[in-house]
Amino acid sequence: MGRIEGGLAAHDLKTIPGGIEQMAKVEAREIANTARHPWVTGKQKEALLNEYKHPLRAPSSDSPDYEALNLVRGQAEGVKASFQHPGRDPFQTLLNATAVLHGGAAASARAAEVARTGKLGAALRPFEPAPRLLHVGDTEVGLHPSRTPLNRAAQKLEREPKASLRRLNDFARRSITRGIWFYPWVKGASVFAGHTFSEHPYKSAILGNAGVQGRETQEAELGDLPSYEQGLMRLAGSGDHPLVADFSTFSPFATPADVLEIAAHRGELPGFLNPVYGAAADAALRQNQFGSPTTQPPNAIPSTLTSPTPEFQILSAYLPRHKDQSNRMFHTTPMSAFLRSLIGPGTPRHVTEAAHKAAGREKSGRYGSHLAQK
């Protein structure tokens, strides 16, 4: 189950931008509709009155707020389902449970402050956590004191903050930064995500629900996609070749999602390494540069070394420009390859049926990496 759960959490993180975009579109349509029709009559008026009388009932399709209310209702149902069936999406259950526990712990802390001071106004004062110090010899170093009650309780369990948080030595740091491309970004984005989820439980739960909304919208509009394209969102068009883009690349949560993908698909691991180490890892895993199994790993090393470069991707789009592209997940031209080398996955492109076939291969265990057929 760990592989599946890690993949689902990664999917939710990647679709946060799509979920936010979907919610923004719904609200924009509601505002525009209100501006065009400020007065409601007939069935619409009856539907609105019924919503005020019975706020917990499902909204009527005649209501001018039907789409927005349905969106909120769906999110509320999702939160409810995460507690009723915690095993379906453990990551979302964790975010929602943390938000609930944080609210309870915060209320208890403020009640204790009122009891200590005997003043009701103490419950409204901004809370300032006690300082947290690390003792190094005779020196005291101030550390970050958590503002969330649950984290503060965990910190108090430590009699002394551990010095195991020391930085890596120079040799280990050089080895890691040489082996892992963009290591400072990978580390920084992962730490940022962890800090956000631990220190801002309400925001995290909202973002998590946005990710679920984005995932459900993506599945409805684009169908099954391979894990390495789960950040896609539809921009325009319909049918078999809609215009899509992956804006998760501009989100700090996409990198932690990619890290989680390693647990679900080991073929993603070489993608984090520099081309030399990546080629060695592919050879050790007996896979080609696309992450697919190969019986001749040494023959795939040259392609693994060159395929991540923009020059290779532009040339690979230019040479077969007049050939059939039905086996490619995106309709590719030299110009689109050039733009992608500048903008990255956020470049708008038309997706093809090959994406659904790639998702089927992945589910059957014939996995191909994010470099495949782009």
N, C-alpha and C positions, 0 to 999 in steps of 0.2 A: 504493500500500500504506500510505502514511503515515496516510491518513484512517482506514482500517480498524484499523491497529495502535493508533492513539491512542484510538479508540473502545473497543477491547478492554481496554486498560489502564484507561480510565475505568470500564468495566463492573466490572472486578475490584476497583477501589477502592471503588465504591459497594456492592458485595455483601460487603464484609468483615464488617459486623454480622450479616448473614444466615448467613455461614459460621461465625462464632463461635457463633451461636445454635444452628445445626445440630449442631456438635460438642458443645456443652453438653447438648443434649437426648439425644444418643446416650450420653454419659457418665452422665447422670442415670438413664437407663433401665437401664444396666449396673449401677450402684450399687444401684438399687432391686431389681433382679432378684437380686443377690447377697444383699441383706438378706432377701429373701423365701425364697430357696433357698440357704442357706449351704453345703449339702452337695450334691454332684453324684454321680450314679450312672449306670450303663448307658451309653448312647450318648454322653451328655454327658461322662462321665468319660473314655471312650475318645478323644473328640475333643480334650479338654484334653491328655491324654498325647501324642497325635499332634502337637499344636502344639509341645510341649516338645522332641520328638524331631526335628521338621522345621519349624523356625521360619520358613523362607523359603517354604514351600508356602502355597497359598491356604487359609484356614480353612474347616473343615467347617460346614455349616449347622446341624449338631447342637451346635456349640460354644456355651456360654452367653455367650462373648465375641465371637460371630460379627460382630455389627454394629460394635462398636468396632474389632476387628481389620481388618474390611473397610474402614472409614474410614481407618485408618492406612495400610493397604496401597494404597488408592486415592491417597492423598496422595504416598506414595513413588513410585508409578507416574507420577504427574503430574510430579514433580521429574525423574525419569528421562526422560520424554518431552520436557521442556523443553530438555534437552541434546541429545537425539537429533534433535529437530525445532525448532531455535531460531527459525525464521521463523514458526511458528504463533502463538506468544505471546511476542514479543520482550521485553516488560516483565517477565514472569515469569521468562524465561531470565536476564535481567539481574540480578534479585534473587537467584536461586539461584546464579548464577556469582559475584556479589559476595560472598555468604556463604562460598562455597568458597575463593575467593581470599583473603578476609580470614583464614580459618582457617590457610591456608598461610603467609601473611605474618606472622601472629601467632606461629606456631610457629618460623619462621625468626628473628624478632626475639628470642624468648626463648632460642633456641639460641645466638645471637650474644652475648647477655648472659651466658650460662653460660660461653662460651669466653673472654669478656673478664675475668670475675671469677674463673674457675676453681672456682666453687661451684655445685653442683647446685641448692641452695636459691634461687638467683637466678631460676630459672624459675618459682618459685611466688610471688615477691613482686609486689605490685600495681604496675602499670606507670604511671609518671608521665611524660608527654611533655615534651620540652624546651620552654621558653617561646618564644613567637613574637611578635616585636616589630615595630611599625611606627614608623619614624623620621620624625618631622615636625620638621625643623630640628634643634634640640638636644634635642628632647623624644622620649622613647620611650613609645609607647602599646602596652599589652599586648593582643594579639588571641587569639582562641580557637584553641588548638592541638588538632588532631584527635587522638583516642585510637585511631583505626584506622590500621594500618600503611599501607594503600594511600593514604589521604588525606594522611598525613604525608609520604609520598614525593612526592605531587603538590605539597604545600606547599613542600618543599625545592627543587623546581625553580624556584620564584620566588626570585630573589636578594633581592627586597624586596617585601613585600605592596603591591599596587597601591593608589594613592589613588583609583582609579576607583570605589571603593566609597563615595565621599562621598554624603551625602544629597542629595536633590533640592533645588533652590532653592525659595524660597517661592512664586514664581509657578507653577512646574511642579507643586508639591505641591497648591496650591489648585485648579489646573485639573483634575488627575487626581481629587482627592477629590470635586470637584463633579460630575464626569462619571460616575464609577463609584460605584454605590451600595455602601456597606459596604466601601469600599476597604481600610481598616485590617484588617478581617477577612479579605478575599480575600488580601491580602499576607501577613498573619500566618500563616494556615492553609497557604498555599503554601510559605512559608519553613519552617514546622514540618515539613511533609511531606518537603521536601527534606533537612532536617537529620536526620530520622528515618531516611530511606533511606540517607544517606551515613555517619552515625555509628553506626547500630545495624543492621548487615547481617543478623545472625541474626534479630532481631525482625522486620525487614522481610520476610525470606523466609517466616517463619511467617505474618505478616499477609497476604502475597501468596497463600500457599497457602490461607489461610482465605477469601480473596476468590474464588479459583477454586472452592473447595468451595461457597461461597454462590451463585456463578453457575450451577454445574451443578445445584444443588438448585432454584434458581429456575426454570431452564429445564424441569426435570422436573415441577414443581408448577404453574407458571403459564404455561408455553409462551412463545412469542415476545412480547416487550414492546418498545415504542419506547424509544429511548435515554434519553429524559427521564423514564422510569419504571423504569429499571433498578435502582433502589435498593429496589424493593418486595420484601417477604417475606410469605409466607402465615402468618397467625395462627391461623385456624380455617376449617373448612368445606372443601368440595371441589366438584367439578363446575365449572359455568360462572361462578359468582359467589362465589368464596371471599372471606373477610375478609382484607384485606391492610393493610400500613402501610409507610411508608418511613422506617426508623430511621437511614438513612445521613445524614439531615439533622443528627443529633446527633453525627456523627463528623467530626473535623477533616480527614479525607481526602476528604470529599465535595466540598468546594470545589475542591481541585486537580483532582478528576475532572471537575467542570464546566468548568474552564479547558481541560482536554484536549479536552472535547467541542467547543470552538470550532473546533479544527483539523479535527474530523470533520464538523461541521455548522455552517456559518457563520451559520445562522439563530439560533443560541444567543447570538451576540454582543450583540444589543440587550438581552437579559435582564440583562446586567451593568451597563447604563447607567441613569441616572435617566430618568424617563418622557419628558422633553423630548428628551434626546439619543437615547433609544431610539426615539422616534417618527421622528426624523430619519434614524436608521440604517435603520429598517424601510422608510421611503420610498426611501432610496438603494438598498436591496437589492430594492425592488419586492415587498415581502411585507406581509401583514397582521399583526395582533397575535398570531396563532397561528403565524406563521412560514411560512404557505403563500403561494405566488405570487399576486399580484393585478395586474390590469391598470389599477387606479385607486388607486395608493398614497396620494394625498392624502385619499381618503375613509376610509382606515383609521387616520389619525392620531388622531382623537378617541378611538377605542376603545383605541389603544395607550397614550394618556395616562391613561385611567381604569381599564383592566382590571387593573393590579396592586393596586389598592386593595381593602382588605377590604370596604368598603361596596359596591363594584361586584360583587364575587364573591357576597356575601350576597344582594343584590338579584337577580342573575342566577339564583340558585338558587330564590328565592322566587316570581318571576313565572311560570316554567314548571313549578311544583311538581306540577300535575295533568296535565302533558302527557307524551307518550312520551319516555323518556330512553334509548332503545336506541342513540342515536348518541353518548352520553356514555360516557367510559371508566369513570366511577364513578357509582354511584347516589347522587345528591345531594339533600339536603333543606336547608331553611334552617338547621336546627340543625347539620347536619354542616358546612355552609359557615361557620357562626359558630365552631365548634370548630376548624376548619382555620385560620381567621384568627388564632386564639390559639396553637394548637399547631404548625401548619405541616403538612408532608407526613407527619409521624408520626401524624396522626389516623387511626384505623382506619376503613376504608371497604370497601365491596363493589365489586370490579372487575367489569367486564362484557366481553362479547365485542368491544366497540369497541376495546379495547386491542390485541387481535390484529390488527384491521383497520388500526389506526394504525401498528403495526409493519410491516405489509405495504406501506402507503403510503410509509413511510420508506425501506424497502429499494428501492422502485421509483423513489425520487428525489422523491416528493411529500411533502416534509418539513413537519411542523407542530410548533411549539415546545411547551415545557412548560406554556404557558398554555392549550393547546387542550383544550376539552371537559372541564374539571374541575369 
